[in-house]
Amino acid sequence: MPGVYQPQQDTHLLMRAMCREAVAPGMHVLDLCTGSGALAICAARLGARVTAVDIAWQAVLSARANALRAGRRVRVLHGDLAGQRGRHDRPYDLVVSNPPYVPSPAAEPPVRGAARSWDAGHDGRAVVDRICATAPRVLAPHGVLLMVHSALCGVEATLASLAEAGLRAAVTDRELIPFGPVLRERTAWLRQAGLIDGEQDKEELVVIRAEHA
């Protein structure tokens, strides 16, 4: 569907990490910023009871249609990630998220359009920081958060934020990929902002795993 983030390298990197978590029938999984629903559908195929959330109606409709097409039961909700624990009937064993994380010349994330799927303010952390703060409220005891983002928005900052929230966090996966169209277009700004060096033309993707005590 136009305007919905299509699965790319970050999606597949996170999906591989999720499949290592021994997702099994009866587990409750939450997919934050679901986009096309690819991660949610993968978890449903593994037998989990899955809830997916996105703030963009296009993404909600796309995820619902893709789940129906795949023959998988996924509850897809429209809404912001804040306060999700209050909306659902139980905490989650696993939370996965591929949030917007691309640093942008605009100070605030867009409220409409395709860029809403990736732009996340000057430092790329507008949504990442909120997920770090929200995770303890939605995770069951010993529940796990898996989140993918670019190293451009600060790996150490994410680890510190999750630790401050009371989670044990570490990087479990890394992948170096060439800049895509958005980063290529922003190369000059990224250099000016001190986010890349010299002739850098690749970004590192990381998966961060955080476990609730």
LOGU-864935 format. One record per residue (C-alpha): residue number from 0; residue in one letter; x, y, z. Coordinates in Angstrom, 1 decimal. Layout:
N
<rec><lolum>NUM</lolum><torza>a</torza><X>X</X><Y>Y</Y><Z>Z</Z></rec>
...
# end
This chain:
213
<rec><lolum>0</lolum><torza>m</torza><X>0.0</X><Y>0.0</Y><Z>0.0</Z></rec>
<rec><lolum>1</lolum><torza>p</torza><X>1.4</X><Y>3.5</Y><Z>-0.9</Z></rec>
<rec><lolum>2</lolum><torza>g</torza><X>2.9</X><Y>5.3</Y><Z>2.1</Z></rec>
<rec><lolum>3</lolum><torza>v</torza><X>3.5</X><Y>2.1</Y><Z>4.1</Z></rec>
<rec><lolum>4</lolum><torza>y</torza><X>7.1</X><Y>1.1</Y><Z>4.9</Z></rec>
<rec><lolum>5</lolum><torza>q</torza><X>8.0</X><Y>-2.0</Y><Z>3.0</Z></rec>
<rec><lolum>6</lolum><torza>p</torza><X>10.1</X><Y>-4.8</Y><Z>4.5</Z></rec>
<rec><lolum>7</lolum><torza>q</torza><X>13.8</X><Y>-4.1</Y><Z>4.0</Z></rec>
<rec><lolum>8</lolum><torza>q</torza><X>17.2</X><Y>-5.1</Y><Z>5.5</Z></rec>
<rec><lolum>9</lolum><torza>d</torza><X>16.2</X><Y>-3.9</Y><Z>9.0</Z></rec>
<rec><lolum>10</lolum><torza>t</torza><X>12.9</X><Y>-5.8</Y><Z>8.9</Z></rec>
<rec><lolum>11</lolum><torza>h</torza><X>14.7</X><Y>-9.1</Y><Z>8.0</Z></rec>
<rec><lolum>12</lolum><torza>l</torza><X>17.5</X><Y>-8.5</Y><Z>10.5</Z></rec>
<rec><lolum>13</lolum><torza>l</torza><X>14.9</X><Y>-8.1</Y><Z>13.3</Z></rec>
<rec><lolum>14</lolum><torza>m</torza><X>12.9</X><Y>-11.1</Y><Z>12.0</Z></rec>
<rec><lolum>15</lolum><torza>r</torza><X>15.9</X><Y>-13.4</Y><Z>12.2</Z></rec>
<rec><lolum>16</lolum><torza>a</torza><X>16.5</X><Y>-12.2</Y><Z>15.8</Z></rec>
<rec><lolum>17</lolum><torza>m</torza><X>12.8</X><Y>-12.8</Y><Z>16.7</Z></rec>
<rec><lolum>18</lolum><torza>c</torza><X>13.0</X><Y>-16.3</Y><Z>15.3</Z></rec>
<rec><lolum>19</lolum><torza>r</torza><X>15.8</X><Y>-17.1</Y><Z>17.7</Z></rec>
<rec><lolum>20</lolum><torza>e</torza><X>13.6</X><Y>-16.2</Y><Z>20.7</Z></rec>
<rec><lolum>21</lolum><torza>a</torza><X>11.8</X><Y>-19.6</Y><Z>20.5</Z></rec>
<rec><lolum>22</lolum><torza>v</torza><X>8.4</X><Y>-18.0</Y><Z>19.8</Z></rec>
<rec><lolum>23</lolum><torza>a</torza><X>5.8</X><Y>-20.7</Y><Z>20.5</Z></rec>
<rec><lolum>24</lolum><torza>p</torza><X>2.1</X><Y>-21.2</Y><Z>20.7</Z></rec>
<rec><lolum>25</lolum><torza>g</torza><X>0.6</X><Y>-19.3</Y><Z>23.6</Z></rec>
<rec><lolum>26</lolum><torza>m</torza><X>3.2</X><Y>-16.6</Y><Z>23.7</Z></rec>
<rec><lolum>27</lolum><torza>h</torza><X>1.8</X><Y>-13.0</Y><Z>23.6</Z></rec>
<rec><lolum>28</lolum><torza>v</torza><X>3.7</X><Y>-10.8</Y><Z>21.1</Z></rec>
<rec><lolum>29</lolum><torza>l</torza><X>3.4</X><Y>-7.1</Y><Z>20.5</Z></rec>
<rec><lolum>30</lolum><torza>d</torza><X>4.6</X><Y>-5.5</Y><Z>17.3</Z></rec>
<rec><lolum>31</lolum><torza>l</torza><X>5.0</X><Y>-1.7</Y><Z>17.8</Z></rec>
<rec><lolum>32</lolum><torza>c</torza><X>5.2</X><Y>0.4</Y><Z>14.6</Z></rec>
<rec><lolum>33</lolum><torza>t</torza><X>4.0</X><Y>-2.6</Y><Z>12.6</Z></rec>
<rec><lolum>34</lolum><torza>g</torza><X>4.0</X><Y>-1.0</Y><Z>9.1</Z></rec>
<rec><lolum>35</lolum><torza>s</torza><X>3.2</X><Y>-3.8</Y><Z>6.6</Z></rec>
<rec><lolum>36</lolum><torza>g</torza><X>2.7</X><Y>-6.3</Y><Z>9.5</Z></rec>
<rec><lolum>37</lolum><torza>a</torza><X>5.6</X><Y>-8.5</Y><Z>8.3</Z></rec>
<rec><lolum>38</lolum><torza>l</torza><X>7.0</X><Y>-9.1</Y><Z>11.8</Z></rec>
<rec><lolum>39</lolum><torza>a</torza><X>3.5</X><Y>-9.6</Y><Z>13.3</Z></rec>
<rec><lolum>40</lolum><torza>i</torza><X>2.6</X><Y>-12.2</Y><Z>10.6</Z></rec>
<rec><lolum>41</lolum><torza>c</torza><X>5.9</X><Y>-14.0</Y><Z>11.1</Z></rec>
<rec><lolum>42</lolum><torza>a</torza><X>5.2</X><Y>-14.3</Y><Z>14.9</Z></rec>
<rec><lolum>43</lolum><torza>a</torza><X>1.6</X><Y>-15.5</Y><Z>14.2</Z></rec>
<rec><lolum>44</lolum><torza>r</torza><X>3.1</X><Y>-18.2</Y><Z>11.9</Z></rec>
<rec><lolum>45</lolum><torza>l</torza><X>5.1</X><Y>-19.4</Y><Z>14.8</Z></rec>
<rec><lolum>46</lolum><torza>g</torza><X>1.9</X><Y>-19.8</Y><Z>16.9</Z></rec>
<rec><lolum>47</lolum><torza>a</torza><X>2.0</X><Y>-16.6</Y><Z>19.0</Z></rec>
<rec><lolum>48</lolum><torza>r</torza><X>-1.0</X><Y>-14.5</Y><Z>19.9</Z></rec>
<rec><lolum>49</lolum><torza>v</torza><X>-0.1</X><Y>-11.3</Y><Z>18.2</Z></rec>
<rec><lolum>50</lolum><torza>t</torza><X>-1.1</X><Y>-7.7</Y><Z>18.6</Z></rec>
<rec><lolum>51</lolum><torza>a</torza><X>0.2</X><Y>-5.1</Y><Z>16.2</Z></rec>
<rec><lolum>52</lolum><torza>v</torza><X>0.0</X><Y>-1.3</Y><Z>16.6</Z></rec>
<rec><lolum>53</lolum><torza>d</torza><X>0.7</X><Y>1.6</Y><Z>14.3</Z></rec>
<rec><lolum>54</lolum><torza>i</torza><X>-0.1</X><Y>5.3</Y><Z>14.4</Z></rec>
<rec><lolum>55</lolum><torza>a</torza><X>-0.7</X><Y>5.5</Y><Z>10.6</Z></rec>
<rec><lolum>56</lolum><torza>w</torza><X>-4.1</X><Y>4.3</Y><Z>9.3</Z></rec>
<rec><lolum>57</lolum><torza>q</torza><X>-2.5</X><Y>3.2</Y><Z>6.0</Z></rec>
<rec><lolum>58</lolum><torza>a</torza><X>-0.2</X><Y>0.9</Y><Z>7.9</Z></rec>
<rec><lolum>59</lolum><torza>v</torza><X>-3.1</X><Y>-0.5</Y><Z>10.0</Z></rec>
<rec><lolum>60</lolum><torza>l</torza><X>-5.1</X><Y>-1.3</Y><Z>6.9</Z></rec>
<rec><lolum>61</lolum><torza>s</torza><X>-2.1</X><Y>-2.8</Y><Z>5.2</Z></rec>
<rec><lolum>62</lolum><torza>a</torza><X>-1.2</X><Y>-5.0</Y><Z>8.1</Z></rec>
<rec><lolum>63</lolum><torza>r</torza><X>-4.8</X><Y>-6.2</Y><Z>8.4</Z></rec>
<rec><lolum>64</lolum><torza>a</torza><X>-5.0</X><Y>-7.0</Y><Z>4.7</Z></rec>
<rec><lolum>65</lolum><torza>n</torza><X>-1.6</X><Y>-8.8</Y><Z>4.7</Z></rec>
<rec><lolum>66</lolum><torza>a</torza><X>-2.6</X><Y>-10.9</Y><Z>7.7</Z></rec>
<rec><lolum>67</lolum><torza>l</torza><X>-5.8</X><Y>-11.8</Y><Z>6.1</Z></rec>
<rec><lolum>68</lolum><torza>r</torza><X>-4.0</X><Y>-12.7</Y><Z>2.9</Z></rec>
<rec><lolum>69</lolum><torza>a</torza><X>-1.5</X><Y>-14.8</Y><Z>4.8</Z></rec>
<rec><lolum>70</lolum><torza>g</torza><X>-4.3</X><Y>-16.6</Y><Z>6.7</Z></rec>
<rec><lolum>71</lolum><torza>r</torza><X>-3.0</X><Y>-15.5</Y><Z>10.1</Z></rec>
<rec><lolum>72</lolum><torza>r</torza><X>-4.9</X><Y>-14.1</Y><Z>13.0</Z></rec>
<rec><lolum>73</lolum><torza>v</torza><X>-3.3</X><Y>-10.7</Y><Z>14.1</Z></rec>
<rec><lolum>74</lolum><torza>r</torza><X>-5.1</X><Y>-8.1</Y><Z>16.1</Z></rec>
<rec><lolum>75</lolum><torza>v</torza><X>-4.1</X><Y>-4.8</Y><Z>14.4</Z></rec>
<rec><lolum>76</lolum><torza>l</torza><X>-4.8</X><Y>-1.6</Y><Z>16.3</Z></rec>
<rec><lolum>77</lolum><torza>h</torza><X>-4.6</X><Y>2.0</Y><Z>15.3</Z></rec>
<rec><lolum>78</lolum><torza>g</torza><X>-2.8</X><Y>4.1</Y><Z>18.0</Z></rec>
<rec><lolum>79</lolum><torza>d</torza><X>0.2</X><Y>5.7</Y><Z>19.5</Z></rec>
<rec><lolum>80</lolum><torza>l</torza><X>2.6</X><Y>3.4</Y><Z>21.4</Z></rec>
<rec><lolum>81</lolum><torza>a</torza><X>2.4</X><Y>5.4</Y><Z>24.6</Z></rec>
<rec><lolum>82</lolum><torza>g</torza><X>0.3</X><Y>3.8</Y><Z>27.3</Z></rec>
<rec><lolum>83</lolum><torza>q</torza><X>-0.2</X><Y>0.6</Y><Z>25.4</Z></rec>
<rec><lolum>84</lolum><torza>r</torza><X>-0.2</X><Y>-1.4</Y><Z>28.6</Z></rec>
<rec><lolum>85</lolum><torza>g</torza><X>-3.4</X><Y>0.2</Y><Z>29.7</Z></rec>
<rec><lolum>86</lolum><torza>r</torza><X>-5.2</X><Y>-0.7</Y><Z>26.5</Z></rec>
<rec><lolum>87</lolum><torza>h</torza><X>-4.5</X><Y>-4.5</Y><Z>26.5</Z></rec>
<rec><lolum>88</lolum><torza>d</torza><X>-5.5</X><Y>-7.2</Y><Z>28.8</Z></rec>
<rec><lolum>89</lolum><torza>r</torza><X>-2.1</X><Y>-8.6</Y><Z>29.8</Z></rec>
<rec><lolum>90</lolum><torza>p</torza><X>1.7</X><Y>-7.9</Y><Z>29.5</Z></rec>
<rec><lolum>91</lolum><torza>y</torza><X>3.6</X><Y>-9.3</Y><Z>26.6</Z></rec>
<rec><lolum>92</lolum><torza>d</torza><X>6.3</X><Y>-12.1</Y><Z>26.5</Z></rec>
<rec><lolum>93</lolum><torza>l</torza><X>7.9</X><Y>-10.5</Y><Z>23.5</Z></rec>
<rec><lolum>94</lolum><torza>v</torza><X>7.8</X><Y>-6.9</Y><Z>22.1</Z></rec>
<rec><lolum>95</lolum><torza>v</torza><X>9.3</X><Y>-6.3</Y><Z>18.7</Z></rec>
<rec><lolum>96</lolum><torza>s</torza><X>9.8</X><Y>-2.9</Y><Z>17.0</Z></rec>
<rec><lolum>97</lolum><torza>n</torza><X>11.2</X><Y>-1.4</Y><Z>13.8</Z></rec>
<rec><lolum>98</lolum><torza>p</torza><X>10.5</X><Y>2.2</Y><Z>14.6</Z></rec>
<rec><lolum>99</lolum><torza>p</torza><X>11.2</X><Y>5.4</Y><Z>12.7</Z></rec>
<rec><lolum>100</lolum><torza>y</torza><X>14.9</X><Y>6.1</Y><Z>13.4</Z></rec>
<rec><lolum>101</lolum><torza>v</torza><X>16.4</X><Y>8.1</Y><Z>10.6</Z></rec>
<rec><lolum>102</lolum><torza>p</torza><X>18.0</X><Y>11.5</Y><Z>11.7</Z></rec>
<rec><lolum>103</lolum><torza>s</torza><X>16.3</X><Y>14.3</Y><Z>9.9</Z></rec>
<rec><lolum>104</lolum><torza>p</torza><X>16.9</X><Y>18.0</Y><Z>9.2</Z></rec>
<rec><lolum>105</lolum><torza>a</torza><X>13.4</X><Y>18.6</Y><Z>10.6</Z></rec>
<rec><lolum>106</lolum><torza>a</torza><X>13.4</X><Y>18.9</Y><Z>14.4</Z></rec>
<rec><lolum>107</lolum><torza>e</torza><X>10.0</X><Y>17.1</Y><Z>14.8</Z></rec>
<rec><lolum>108</lolum><torza>p</torza><X>8.9</X><Y>13.9</Y><Z>13.1</Z></rec>
<rec><lolum>109</lolum><torza>p</torza><X>6.3</X><Y>14.4</Y><Z>10.3</Z></rec>
<rec><lolum>110</lolum><torza>v</torza><X>2.6</X><Y>13.8</Y><Z>11.1</Z></rec>
<rec><lolum>111</lolum><torza>r</torza><X>1.7</X><Y>12.5</Y><Z>7.6</Z></rec>
<rec><lolum>112</lolum><torza>g</torza><X>3.2</X><Y>11.2</Y><Z>4.5</Z></rec>
<rec><lolum>113</lolum><torza>a</torza><X>5.6</X><Y>8.3</Y><Z>3.7</Z></rec>
<rec><lolum>114</lolum><torza>a</torza><X>8.4</X><Y>9.9</Y><Z>5.7</Z></rec>
<rec><lolum>115</lolum><torza>r</torza><X>6.5</X><Y>9.3</Y><Z>8.9</Z></rec>
<rec><lolum>116</lolum><torza>s</torza><X>7.7</X><Y>5.7</Y><Z>8.6</Z></rec>
<rec><lolum>117</lolum><torza>w</torza><X>11.4</X><Y>6.7</Y><Z>8.9</Z></rec>
<rec><lolum>118</lolum><torza>d</torza><X>12.0</X><Y>10.3</Y><Z>10.0</Z></rec>
<rec><lolum>119</lolum><torza>a</torza><X>12.6</X><Y>10.7</Y><Z>13.7</Z></rec>
<rec><lolum>120</lolum><torza>g</torza><X>13.9</X><Y>14.2</Y><Z>14.5</Z></rec>
<rec><lolum>121</lolum><torza>h</torza><X>17.4</X><Y>15.6</Y><Z>14.4</Z></rec>
<rec><lolum>122</lolum><torza>d</torza><X>18.9</X><Y>12.7</Y><Z>16.4</Z></rec>
<rec><lolum>123</lolum><torza>g</torza><X>16.6</X><Y>10.0</Y><Z>15.1</Z></rec>
<rec><lolum>124</lolum><torza>r</torza><X>15.5</X><Y>9.2</Y><Z>18.6</Z></rec>
<rec><lolum>125</lolum><torza>a</torza><X>12.0</X><Y>10.7</Y><Z>18.8</Z></rec>
<rec><lolum>126</lolum><torza>v</torza><X>10.3</X><Y>7.2</Y><Z>18.8</Z></rec>
<rec><lolum>127</lolum><torza>v</torza><X>13.2</X><Y>5.1</Y><Z>20.0</Z></rec>
<rec><lolum>128</lolum><torza>d</torza><X>13.4</X><Y>6.9</Y><Z>23.4</Z></rec>
<rec><lolum>129</lolum><torza>r</torza><X>9.7</X><Y>6.5</Y><Z>23.9</Z></rec>
<rec><lolum>130</lolum><torza>i</torza><X>9.9</X><Y>2.8</Y><Z>23.2</Z></rec>
<rec><lolum>131</lolum><torza>c</torza><X>12.7</X><Y>2.5</Y><Z>25.8</Z></rec>
<rec><lolum>132</lolum><torza>a</torza><X>10.5</X><Y>4.2</Y><Z>28.3</Z></rec>
<rec><lolum>133</lolum><torza>t</torza><X>7.4</X><Y>2.2</Y><Z>27.4</Z></rec>
<rec><lolum>134</lolum><torza>a</torza><X>8.9</X><Y>-1.3</Y><Z>27.3</Z></rec>
<rec><lolum>135</lolum><torza>p</torza><X>8.9</X><Y>-2.0</Y><Z>31.1</Z></rec>
<rec><lolum>136</lolum><torza>r</torza><X>5.2</X><Y>-1.2</Y><Z>31.3</Z></rec>
<rec><lolum>137</lolum><torza>v</torza><X>4.2</X><Y>-3.7</Y><Z>28.5</Z></rec>
<rec><lolum>138</lolum><torza>l</torza><X>6.6</X><Y>-6.6</Y><Z>29.2</Z></rec>
<rec><lolum>139</lolum><torza>a</torza><X>5.8</X><Y>-9.6</Y><Z>31.3</Z></rec>
<rec><lolum>140</lolum><torza>p</torza><X>8.4</X><Y>-10.6</Y><Z>33.9</Z></rec>
<rec><lolum>141</lolum><torza>h</torza><X>11.4</X><Y>-12.0</Y><Z>31.9</Z></rec>
<rec><lolum>142</lolum><torza>g</torza><X>9.8</X><Y>-10.6</Y><Z>28.8</Z></rec>
<rec><lolum>143</lolum><torza>v</torza><X>12.0</X><Y>-9.5</Y><Z>25.9</Z></rec>
<rec><lolum>144</lolum><torza>l</torza><X>12.1</X><Y>-6.4</Y><Z>23.8</Z></rec>
<rec><lolum>145</lolum><torza>l</torza><X>13.8</X><Y>-6.6</Y><Z>20.4</Z></rec>
<rec><lolum>146</lolum><torza>m</torza><X>14.3</X><Y>-3.3</Y><Z>18.5</Z></rec>
<rec><lolum>147</lolum><torza>v</torza><X>16.2</X><Y>-2.5</Y><Z>15.4</Z></rec>
<rec><lolum>148</lolum><torza>h</torza><X>17.6</X><Y>0.8</Y><Z>14.5</Z></rec>
<rec><lolum>149</lolum><torza>s</torza><X>20.6</X><Y>2.6</Y><Z>12.8</Z></rec>
<rec><lolum>150</lolum><torza>a</torza><X>23.8</X><Y>3.2</Y><Z>14.7</Z></rec>
<rec><lolum>151</lolum><torza>l</torza><X>23.4</X><Y>6.8</Y><Z>13.4</Z></rec>
<rec><lolum>152</lolum><torza>c</torza><X>20.8</X><Y>7.4</Y><Z>16.2</Z></rec>
<rec><lolum>153</lolum><torza>g</torza><X>23.1</X><Y>6.2</Y><Z>19.0</Z></rec>
<rec><lolum>154</lolum><torza>v</torza><X>23.5</X><Y>2.6</Y><Z>20.2</Z></rec>
<rec><lolum>155</lolum><torza>e</torza><X>25.0</X><Y>3.6</Y><Z>23.5</Z></rec>
<rec><lolum>156</lolum><torza>a</torza><X>22.2</X><Y>6.0</Y><Z>24.1</Z></rec>
<rec><lolum>157</lolum><torza>t</torza><X>19.6</X><Y>3.2</Y><Z>23.6</Z></rec>
<rec><lolum>158</lolum><torza>l</torza><X>21.5</X><Y>0.8</Y><Z>25.9</Z></rec>
<rec><lolum>159</lolum><torza>a</torza><X>21.7</X><Y>3.5</Y><Z>28.6</Z></rec>
<rec><lolum>160</lolum><torza>s</torza><X>18.0</X><Y>4.4</Y><Z>28.3</Z></rec>
<rec><lolum>161</lolum><torza>l</torza><X>16.9</X><Y>0.8</Y><Z>28.6</Z></rec>
<rec><lolum>162</lolum><torza>a</torza><X>19.2</X><Y>0.2</Y><Z>31.6</Z></rec>
<rec><lolum>163</lolum><torza>e</torza><X>17.7</X><Y>3.3</Y><Z>33.2</Z></rec>
<rec><lolum>164</lolum><torza>a</torza><X>14.3</X><Y>1.8</Y><Z>32.6</Z></rec>
<rec><lolum>165</lolum><torza>g</torza><X>15.4</X><Y>-1.3</Y><Z>34.5</Z></rec>
<rec><lolum>166</lolum><torza>l</torza><X>16.1</X><Y>-3.7</Y><Z>31.6</Z></rec>
<rec><lolum>167</lolum><torza>r</torza><X>19.2</X><Y>-5.7</Y><Z>30.8</Z></rec>
<rec><lolum>168</lolum><torza>a</torza><X>20.1</X><Y>-4.7</Y><Z>27.3</Z></rec>
<rec><lolum>169</lolum><torza>a</torza><X>22.8</X><Y>-5.7</Y><Z>24.7</Z></rec>
<rec><lolum>170</lolum><torza>v</torza><X>23.4</X><Y>-5.6</Y><Z>21.0</Z></rec>
<rec><lolum>171</lolum><torza>t</torza><X>22.8</X><Y>-9.0</Y><Z>19.5</Z></rec>
<rec><lolum>172</lolum><torza>d</torza><X>23.0</X><Y>-8.4</Y><Z>15.8</Z></rec>
<rec><lolum>173</lolum><torza>r</torza><X>24.9</X><Y>-5.9</Y><Z>13.5</Z></rec>
<rec><lolum>174</lolum><torza>e</torza><X>24.7</X><Y>-5.5</Y><Z>9.7</Z></rec>
<rec><lolum>175</lolum><torza>l</torza><X>26.5</X><Y>-2.9</Y><Z>7.5</Z></rec>
<rec><lolum>176</lolum><torza>i</torza><X>24.5</X><Y>-1.8</Y><Z>4.5</Z></rec>
<rec><lolum>177</lolum><torza>p</torza><X>24.9</X><Y>0.9</Y><Z>1.8</Z></rec>
<rec><lolum>178</lolum><torza>f</torza><X>23.0</X><Y>4.1</Y><Z>2.3</Z></rec>
<rec><lolum>179</lolum><torza>g</torza><X>19.6</X><Y>4.0</Y><Z>0.8</Z></rec>
<rec><lolum>180</lolum><torza>p</torza><X>17.9</X><Y>6.8</Y><Z>-1.1</Z></rec>
<rec><lolum>181</lolum><torza>v</torza><X>17.0</X><Y>8.8</Y><Z>2.0</Z></rec>
<rec><lolum>182</lolum><torza>l</torza><X>20.5</X><Y>8.8</Y><Z>3.5</Z></rec>
<rec><lolum>183</lolum><torza>r</torza><X>22.1</X><Y>9.4</Y><Z>0.2</Z></rec>
<rec><lolum>184</lolum><torza>e</torza><X>20.0</X><Y>12.5</Y><Z>-0.2</Z></rec>
<rec><lolum>185</lolum><torza>r</torza><X>20.9</X><Y>13.7</Y><Z>3.3</Z></rec>
<rec><lolum>186</lolum><torza>t</torza><X>24.7</X><Y>13.0</Y><Z>3.1</Z></rec>
<rec><lolum>187</lolum><torza>a</torza><X>25.7</X><Y>16.6</Y><Z>3.2</Z></rec>
<rec><lolum>188</lolum><torza>w</torza><X>23.4</X><Y>17.3</Y><Z>6.1</Z></rec>
<rec><lolum>189</lolum><torza>l</torza><X>24.6</X><Y>14.2</Y><Z>8.0</Z></rec>
<rec><lolum>190</lolum><torza>r</torza><X>28.2</X><Y>15.4</Y><Z>7.7</Z></rec>
<rec><lolum>191</lolum><torza>q</torza><X>27.3</X><Y>18.9</Y><Z>8.8</Z></rec>
<rec><lolum>192</lolum><torza>a</torza><X>25.5</X><Y>17.5</Y><Z>11.8</Z></rec>
<rec><lolum>193</lolum><torza>g</torza><X>28.5</X><Y>15.3</Y><Z>12.7</Z></rec>
<rec><lolum>194</lolum><torza>l</torza><X>26.6</X><Y>12.1</Y><Z>12.3</Z></rec>
<rec><lolum>195</lolum><torza>i</torza><X>28.9</X><Y>10.6</Y><Z>9.6</Z></rec>
<rec><lolum>196</lolum><torza>d</torza><X>32.5</X><Y>11.0</Y><Z>8.8</Z></rec>
<rec><lolum>197</lolum><torza>g</torza><X>34.3</X><Y>11.8</Y><Z>5.5</Z></rec>
<rec><lolum>198</lolum><torza>e</torza><X>33.2</X><Y>9.7</Y><Z>2.7</Z></rec>
<rec><lolum>199</lolum><torza>q</torza><X>31.0</X><Y>7.3</Y><Z>4.7</Z></rec>
<rec><lolum>200</lolum><torza>d</torza><X>28.4</X><Y>5.7</Y><Z>2.5</Z></rec>
<rec><lolum>201</lolum><torza>k</torza><X>27.2</X><Y>2.8</Y><Z>4.7</Z></rec>
<rec><lolum>202</lolum><torza>e</torza><X>25.2</X><Y>2.6</Y><Z>7.9</Z></rec>
<rec><lolum>203</lolum><torza>e</torza><X>25.3</X><Y>0.0</Y><Z>10.6</Z></rec>
<rec><lolum>204</lolum><torza>l</torza><X>22.0</X><Y>-1.6</Y><Z>11.6</Z></rec>
<rec><lolum>205</lolum><torza>v</torza><X>21.8</X><Y>-3.1</Y><Z>15.1</Z></rec>
<rec><lolum>206</lolum><torza>v</torza><X>19.3</X><Y>-5.2</Y><Z>16.9</Z></rec>
<rec><lolum>207</lolum><torza>i</torza><X>19.1</X><Y>-4.5</Y><Z>20.6</Z></rec>
<rec><lolum>208</lolum><torza>r</torza><X>17.7</X><Y>-7.1</Y><Z>23.0</Z></rec>
<rec><lolum>209</lolum><torza>a</torza><X>16.5</X><Y>-6.0</Y><Z>26.4</Z></rec>
<rec><lolum>210</lolum><torza>e</torza><X>15.1</X><Y>-8.4</Y><Z>29.0</Z></rec>
<rec><lolum>211</lolum><torza>h</torza><X>12.7</X><Y>-7.5</Y><Z>31.9</Z></rec>
<rec><lolum>212</lolum><torza>a</torza><X>13.9</X><Y>-8.6</Y><Z>35.3</Z></rec>
# end
